[in-house]
Amino acid sequence: MLSTAGVVLGLPLAIVGARLLRSFLFGLAPEDPLALVLAVLGTCAVVVVASVIPARRATRVDPLVALRYE
């Protein structure tokens, strides 16, 4: 949910920022759909990896042990 909000808010900001930095973009248009899609997919991949690792680690803990720890 949070990553979706980040993509929805970040995509327009990325387009505006790319227009402002047009002189630094060599061989790339500010509204290049391939670059934007790759950036979104890369962000989603990082979100999945960042959430799967702690979730897998949490499934290995016995619930009674976790409750006693707190």
QUIBEL-V696501 format. One record per pair of residues at least 6 apart in sequence whose ideal C-beta (glycine too) atoms are under 8 Angstrom apart, sorted by sequence separation. I is the first residue (numbers start at 1). J is the second residue. If there is no record, write none. Layout:
BEGIN
i-><I:I>
j-><J:J>
END
This chain:
BEGIN
i-><18:28:22:19:18:18:15:15:15:14:11:14:11:7:10:7:6:7:3:3:3>
j-><25:35:30:30:30:31:30:31:36:36:36:39:40:40:43:43:43:44:43:44:47>
END
